[in-house]
Amino acid sequence: MKIAIVGTGIAGMTAARILSRRNDITVFESGSYIGGHTNTIRVNEGARELAVDTGFIVFNETTYPNLCRLFDELGVQSRDSDMSFSVHCDKTGIEYNGTDFNALFAQRRNLVSPRFWGMLAEIVRFNREAPEQLAAGMDDSISVEDYVRSNGHGERFVDHYLAPLGASLWSCDARRFRRFPMRFVIEFLHNHQMLQVNGRPQWKTVAGGSNQYVAPLVAPFRDRIRVNTPVTAVRRRATGVELTLVGGQRERFDEVVLACHADQSRKLVIDMDRDEREILGHFPYQVNEAVLHTDTRLLPERRSAWASWNYRIPILDAEHGTVTYNMNMLQGIESPRTYCVSLNQTRYIDPSRVIRRIDYEHPLFTPGRDQAQASHGALIRRRGISYCGAYWGFGFHEDGVRSALAVGEAFDVSLAA
């Protein structure tokens, strides 16, 4: 069968790998590189070269089983990572890092702050109650904002813990996160064992940079990948599915797998039916500018409060709260320089310390996403078109792989050769 795959993120590459075993595939990528959010930047530091990740960074063996199966098949090596989290508020001056007692109280005044202790008590209550409420049943229409209000959680808990955590996890503005379905959030936190102090999974990074898995993943079909080749339209025809390329060239295939973002798929398919449009419409996206730099002013003021993930709350409510990743801590980079990746904070970064700017798009999740995600099967081999991507799950690499495997099953192929 002649199959086209559009997009080379983790979902597209995985789908292409398994489909290539029994089919004649062609992969289309609009950009200049393959990998999507797997984007490792090579940085020269004296006589050596460092590999610094900017998109996909971490995974674990507990909640990323399919990704780990894929990595095992490819012989990908990993190393343990640090997954600490800090918050700094420009409004109040408060900052903390939840790693241990000393980091939690890096700002010593927190030791005698009733409001800070109250926030900690609410975190403990939330971690205890959330799994119970999930098990009892929670409507997907209840937003984060609705939940915290009905459960009597205070502003400090929301502003200085839950919203920064959620905004960091899903790379979105805290105000958008407050509209996320709370059941979706609790499911993720519970599944990733983030609602417990002990027994959390060991997070890992790909040794040598996340893009180390790309070459072995695409090796079987490397000569079938066409970069810098945007697809501008997808049409179903009586004899297959037709792709229109940016120059007007048209190519016909038996089947097409759209492994691009949901909103991009909606724009591409000319004859999309009502169900397709409605289901994919539940997954809007937010553009985030990621900047790789060495300006440590974006990290907490106190070095003892530095964490792998560092969320900063701005003074003005109109501004977006943002996250800075400490890549030295995440990837175990040994260097006199601290390499950071910050989202949407370009104007605060010393231009002389900027190494690279990259635009990424991340899915946002809205009420009704549960029914939309449950309909994924209906959008696989639907009149010759299949859809896959991380948006069918929590928005992470594991979800991209899982969605590709679902497409593969419909073609009777899987990771197992």
C-alpha positions as CSV (number, residue, x, y, z in Angstrom):
1,M,0.0,0.0,0.0
2,K,1.2,3.5,-0.8
3,I,1.0,5.7,2.4
4,A,2.0,9.3,3.1
5,I,2.8,10.5,6.6
6,V,2.7,14.2,7.1
7,G,4.8,15.4,10.1
8,T,8.0,14.1,11.7
9,G,7.3,14.6,15.4
10,I,7.4,11.5,17.6
11,A,4.0,10.4,16.4
12,G,4.9,10.7,12.7
13,M,8.3,9.1,13.0
14,T,6.8,6.1,15.0
15,A,3.9,5.7,12.5
16,A,6.3,5.8,9.6
17,R,8.6,3.2,11.2
18,I,6.0,0.6,11.8
19,L,4.0,1.3,8.6
20,S,7.2,1.1,6.5
21,R,7.5,-2.6,7.4
22,R,4.7,-3.6,5.0
23,N,4.0,-0.5,2.9
24,D,5.6,1.9,0.5
25,I,5.7,5.1,2.6
26,T,6.7,8.7,1.9
27,V,7.2,11.2,4.8
28,F,6.6,14.9,4.4
29,E,8.1,17.5,6.7
30,S,7.5,21.2,6.2
31,G,10.5,22.3,8.2
32,S,14.2,21.9,7.7
33,Y,14.8,19.2,10.3
34,I,13.0,16.0,11.4
35,G,12.0,15.4,15.0
36,G,9.4,18.0,15.9
37,H,9.9,18.9,19.6
38,T,12.9,16.7,19.7
39,N,15.4,19.5,19.0
40,T,18.9,19.2,20.4
41,I,21.2,22.3,19.9
42,R,24.9,21.7,19.6
43,V,26.8,24.3,21.6
44,N,30.5,24.8,21.2
45,E,32.2,25.4,24.6
46,G,36.0,25.7,24.1
47,A,37.3,22.4,22.7
48,R,34.1,20.4,23.4
49,E,30.6,20.4,22.0
50,L,27.6,20.2,24.3
51,A,24.2,18.8,23.4
52,V,21.4,20.9,24.9
53,D,17.8,19.9,24.5
54,T,15.1,22.5,24.0
55,G,11.8,20.6,23.5
56,F,11.4,17.0,24.5
57,I,13.7,16.5,27.6
58,V,12.5,13.9,30.1
59,F,10.7,10.5,30.3
60,N,10.4,7.7,32.8
61,E,10.1,3.9,32.6
62,T,6.8,3.8,34.6
63,T,4.5,6.1,32.7
64,Y,6.2,6.1,29.3
65,P,6.1,2.3,28.6
66,N,5.6,2.5,24.9
67,L,8.3,5.1,24.4
68,C,10.7,2.9,26.4
69,R,9.8,-0.1,24.3
70,L,10.7,2.0,21.3
71,F,14.0,3.1,22.9
72,D,14.9,-0.5,23.7
73,E,14.3,-1.5,20.1
74,L,16.5,1.4,19.0
75,G,19.2,0.8,21.6
76,V,18.8,4.3,23.0
77,Q,20.8,5.0,26.2
78,S,19.6,7.2,29.0
79,R,20.8,8.8,32.2
80,D,19.0,9.8,35.4
81,S,17.6,13.3,35.6
82,D,16.6,15.7,38.3
83,M,13.0,16.9,38.3
84,S,12.9,19.6,41.0
85,F,10.5,22.5,40.8
86,S,10.7,26.1,42.0
87,V,8.4,29.1,42.1
88,H,9.5,32.8,42.3
89,C,6.8,35.5,42.6
90,D,7.8,39.0,41.5
91,K,4.7,40.4,43.2
92,T,5.4,39.1,46.7
93,G,9.1,38.2,46.5
94,I,8.3,34.7,47.7
95,E,10.4,31.8,46.3
96,Y,10.8,28.2,47.1
97,N,12.0,24.9,45.7
98,G,10.1,21.7,46.8
99,T,13.1,19.4,46.7
100,D,14.0,19.2,50.4
101,F,13.6,21.2,53.6
102,N,16.5,23.5,52.9
103,A,15.4,24.3,49.4
104,L,11.8,24.7,50.5
105,F,12.9,27.3,53.0
106,A,15.7,28.8,50.9
107,Q,13.9,32.0,51.7
108,R,14.1,31.8,55.5
109,R,11.2,34.1,56.2
110,N,8.9,31.3,54.9
111,L,9.7,29.5,58.2
112,V,7.7,32.0,60.1
113,S,5.1,32.7,57.4
114,P,1.6,31.4,58.3
115,R,0.5,31.9,54.7
116,F,3.4,29.8,53.4
117,W,2.7,27.0,56.0
118,G,-1.0,27.3,55.0
119,M,-0.1,26.7,51.4
120,L,1.9,23.6,52.3
121,A,-1.1,22.3,54.3
122,E,-3.3,22.8,51.3
123,I,-0.9,20.9,49.0
124,V,-1.0,18.0,51.4
125,R,-4.8,18.2,51.5
126,F,-5.0,18.4,47.7
127,N,-2.7,15.4,47.2
128,R,-4.8,13.4,49.6
129,E,-8.3,14.4,48.3
130,A,-7.6,14.5,44.5
131,P,-7.2,10.8,44.0
132,E,-10.3,10.1,46.1
133,Q,-12.3,12.5,44.1
134,L,-11.1,11.1,40.8
135,A,-12.0,7.6,42.0
136,A,-15.5,8.8,43.0
137,G,-16.1,10.2,39.6
138,M,-15.5,13.7,38.3
139,D,-17.3,15.5,35.4
140,D,-14.9,16.6,32.7
141,S,-16.7,20.0,32.5
142,I,-15.3,21.0,35.9
143,S,-12.4,23.4,35.3
144,V,-9.4,23.9,37.5
145,E,-10.9,27.2,38.5
146,D,-14.3,25.6,39.4
147,Y,-12.5,22.9,41.4
148,V,-10.4,25.1,43.6
149,R,-13.3,27.3,44.3
150,S,-15.7,24.5,45.2
151,N,-13.1,22.8,47.4
152,G,-12.2,25.9,49.3
153,H,-8.6,26.2,48.2
154,G,-7.0,29.5,48.9
155,E,-5.3,31.9,46.5
156,R,-1.8,31.2,47.7
157,F,-2.3,27.5,46.9
158,V,-3.5,28.2,43.4
159,D,-1.3,31.2,42.5
160,H,1.9,29.8,44.0
161,Y,1.6,26.1,43.5
162,L,-1.2,24.5,41.3
163,A,-1.2,27.1,38.5
164,P,2.6,27.3,38.2
165,L,2.8,23.5,38.2
166,G,0.2,23.1,35.6
167,A,1.4,26.0,33.4
168,S,4.9,24.5,33.5
169,L,3.8,21.0,32.7
170,W,1.7,22.0,29.7
171,S,3.7,25.0,28.6
172,C,0.8,27.3,28.7
173,D,-0.3,30.5,30.4
174,A,-1.5,30.1,34.0
175,R,-4.8,31.7,33.0
176,R,-5.4,29.2,30.3
177,F,-4.5,26.4,32.6
178,R,-7.2,27.5,35.0
179,R,-9.7,26.6,32.3
180,F,-8.3,23.0,31.8
181,P,-10.6,20.2,32.8
182,M,-9.7,19.3,36.4
183,R,-10.2,15.6,35.9
184,F,-7.6,15.7,33.1
185,V,-5.1,17.4,35.4
186,I,-5.7,15.0,38.3
187,E,-5.5,12.0,36.0
188,F,-2.1,13.1,34.8
189,L,-0.8,14.0,38.3
190,H,-2.1,10.7,39.7
191,N,-0.8,8.6,36.8
192,H,2.6,10.2,37.1
193,Q,2.7,9.7,40.8
194,M,3.0,13.4,41.4
195,L,0.4,13.4,44.2
196,Q,2.7,11.4,46.5
197,V,6.0,12.2,48.3
198,N,7.5,8.7,48.1
199,G,7.6,6.1,45.3
200,R,7.8,8.6,42.4
201,P,9.4,7.3,39.2
202,Q,13.0,8.1,38.3
203,W,13.0,10.6,35.5
204,K,15.5,10.2,32.7
205,T,17.0,12.0,29.7
206,V,18.4,10.6,26.5
207,A,22.2,10.4,26.9
208,G,23.9,12.7,24.5
209,G,20.7,14.7,23.8
210,S,17.2,13.7,22.9
211,N,17.8,13.7,19.2
212,Q,20.1,10.7,19.6
213,Y,17.0,8.5,19.0
214,V,16.0,10.2,15.7
215,A,18.6,8.6,13.4
216,P,18.0,5.0,14.4
217,L,14.3,5.5,14.5
218,V,14.1,6.8,10.9
219,A,17.0,4.6,9.5
220,P,14.6,2.1,7.7
221,F,13.0,4.9,5.7
222,R,15.5,7.7,5.8
223,D,15.5,8.0,2.0
224,R,11.7,8.4,2.0
225,I,11.7,11.6,4.1
226,R,11.2,14.9,2.2
227,V,12.1,17.9,4.4
228,N,11.3,21.5,3.4
229,T,8.2,20.1,1.7
230,P,5.0,21.6,3.1
231,V,1.7,20.0,2.3
232,T,-0.9,22.7,1.6
233,A,-4.0,20.5,1.1
234,V,-5.4,17.0,1.5
235,R,-8.3,15.8,-0.6
236,R,-10.1,12.4,-0.8
237,R,-10.5,11.2,-4.3
238,A,-12.2,8.1,-5.7
239,T,-8.9,6.4,-6.2
240,G,-7.2,7.4,-3.0
241,V,-6.1,10.6,-1.2
242,E,-4.4,13.5,-2.9
243,L,-1.8,15.7,-1.4
244,T,-1.1,19.2,-2.8
245,L,2.4,20.5,-2.1
246,V,3.5,24.1,-1.6
247,G,4.6,24.4,-5.3
248,G,1.2,23.2,-6.5
249,Q,2.5,19.6,-7.3
250,R,-0.1,16.9,-6.5
251,E,0.7,13.4,-5.4
252,R,-1.8,10.5,-4.8
253,F,-1.6,7.8,-2.1
254,D,-3.8,5.0,-1.0
255,E,-3.8,6.3,2.6
256,V,-2.6,9.4,4.4
257,V,-1.5,9.7,8.1
258,L,-1.7,13.2,9.4
259,A,0.8,13.3,12.3
260,C,0.7,17.1,12.6
261,H,-1.1,19.2,15.1
262,A,-4.9,19.0,15.3
263,D,-5.5,22.6,14.2
264,Q,-3.1,22.1,11.3
265,S,-5.0,18.9,10.2
266,R,-8.3,20.9,10.2
267,K,-6.8,23.4,7.8
268,L,-5.3,20.8,5.5
269,V,-8.2,18.4,4.8
270,I,-10.4,20.0,2.2
271,D,-13.4,17.6,2.5
272,M,-13.3,17.1,6.3
273,D,-16.6,15.9,7.6
274,R,-18.5,17.3,10.5
275,D,-17.3,14.7,13.0
276,E,-13.7,15.1,12.1
277,R,-13.9,18.9,12.4
278,E,-15.8,18.8,15.7
279,I,-13.4,16.2,17.3
280,L,-10.2,17.9,16.2
281,G,-11.7,21.3,17.2
282,H,-11.3,20.3,20.9
283,F,-7.5,20.7,20.7
284,P,-6.4,24.3,20.2
285,Y,-2.7,25.2,20.4
286,Q,-0.5,27.9,22.0
287,V,2.6,29.2,20.4
288,N,5.6,29.4,22.8
289,E,9.0,31.0,22.0
290,A,11.7,28.9,23.6
291,V,15.1,30.6,24.1
292,L,18.3,28.7,24.8
293,H,20.5,31.1,26.8
294,T,23.0,31.5,29.7
295,D,21.3,34.4,31.6
296,T,20.8,33.1,35.1
297,R,18.8,36.1,36.1
298,L,15.8,34.1,34.9
299,L,16.3,31.6,37.7
300,P,15.4,32.2,41.4
301,E,17.4,34.9,43.2
302,R,18.8,32.4,45.8
303,R,20.9,29.6,44.2
304,S,19.7,27.2,46.8
305,A,16.2,27.6,45.3
306,W,17.4,26.8,41.8
307,A,15.5,23.8,40.3
308,S,15.3,21.9,37.1
309,W,11.9,23.6,36.4
310,N,11.7,27.2,37.6
311,Y,8.4,29.1,37.3
312,R,8.3,32.9,37.6
313,I,5.1,34.9,38.4
314,P,5.2,38.4,36.9
315,I,4.3,41.6,38.8
316,L,1.6,42.5,36.3
317,D,-1.4,40.3,35.9
318,A,-1.5,41.1,32.2
319,E,1.8,39.4,31.7
320,H,2.2,35.7,31.3
321,G,3.9,33.6,34.0
322,T,6.7,31.7,32.5
323,V,9.0,28.7,33.1
324,T,12.8,28.4,32.7
325,Y,14.4,25.0,32.5
326,N,17.9,24.6,34.1
327,M,19.4,22.3,31.5
328,N,22.5,21.7,33.6
329,M,20.4,20.0,36.2
330,L,18.0,18.2,33.8
331,Q,20.7,16.8,31.6
332,G,23.6,16.6,34.0
333,I,25.7,19.1,32.0
334,E,28.9,19.9,33.8
335,S,30.0,23.4,32.8
336,P,30.9,26.7,34.4
337,R,28.0,28.1,32.4
338,T,24.4,27.5,33.3
339,Y,22.4,26.7,30.2
340,C,18.7,27.6,30.4
341,V,15.7,27.3,28.2
342,S,13.0,29.9,28.9
343,L,9.5,30.1,27.4
344,N,8.1,33.5,26.4
345,Q,10.6,35.6,28.3
346,T,12.8,36.9,25.5
347,R,12.6,40.6,26.5
348,Y,14.0,39.8,29.9
349,I,17.0,37.9,28.6
350,D,20.4,39.6,28.0
351,P,20.7,39.4,24.1
352,S,24.4,38.7,24.4
353,R,23.6,35.5,26.2
354,V,21.0,34.2,23.7
355,I,22.1,31.0,21.9
356,R,19.0,30.1,19.9
357,R,15.3,31.0,19.6
358,I,12.8,28.4,18.6
359,D,9.0,28.5,18.2
360,Y,7.1,25.5,19.5
361,E,3.3,24.9,19.6
362,H,1.8,23.0,22.5
363,P,-1.8,21.6,22.8
364,L,-4.3,23.1,25.2
365,F,-7.0,21.0,26.7
366,T,-10.6,22.1,27.1
367,P,-13.8,20.6,28.6
368,G,-15.1,17.9,26.2
369,R,-11.6,16.7,25.4
370,D,-12.4,13.3,27.0
371,Q,-15.1,12.5,24.5
372,A,-13.0,13.8,21.7
373,Q,-10.0,11.6,22.7
374,A,-12.3,8.6,23.1
375,S,-13.2,9.1,19.5
376,H,-9.7,8.6,18.2
377,G,-10.5,5.2,16.8
378,A,-13.2,6.8,14.6
379,L,-10.6,9.0,13.0
380,I,-8.2,6.2,12.0
381,R,-8.5,5.1,8.4
382,R,-11.5,7.3,8.0
383,R,-12.1,7.4,4.3
384,G,-8.3,7.0,3.7
385,I,-7.1,9.5,6.4
386,S,-5.7,8.7,9.9
387,Y,-4.8,11.2,12.6
388,C,-2.2,10.8,15.2
389,G,-0.3,13.0,17.7
390,A,0.3,13.6,21.3
391,Y,-2.9,15.6,21.6
392,W,-4.8,12.3,21.8
393,G,-3.4,11.9,25.3
394,F,-1.7,14.2,27.8
395,G,0.3,16.0,25.2
396,F,3.7,14.2,25.8
397,H,6.0,11.9,23.9
398,E,4.4,8.7,25.3
399,D,1.0,9.9,24.0
400,G,2.5,10.6,20.6
401,V,3.9,7.0,20.4
402,R,0.6,5.5,21.7
403,S,-1.4,7.3,19.1
404,A,0.9,6.1,16.3
405,L,0.6,2.5,17.6
406,A,-3.2,2.9,17.4
407,V,-2.8,3.8,13.8
408,G,-0.4,0.9,13.2
409,E,-2.9,-1.5,14.7
410,A,-5.5,-0.5,12.1
411,F,-2.9,-1.5,9.4
412,D,-2.1,-4.7,11.3
413,V,1.5,-3.6,12.2
414,S,3.2,-2.8,15.5
415,L,6.5,-2.1,17.2
416,A,7.3,-5.8,17.3
417,A,8.9,-6.7,14.0
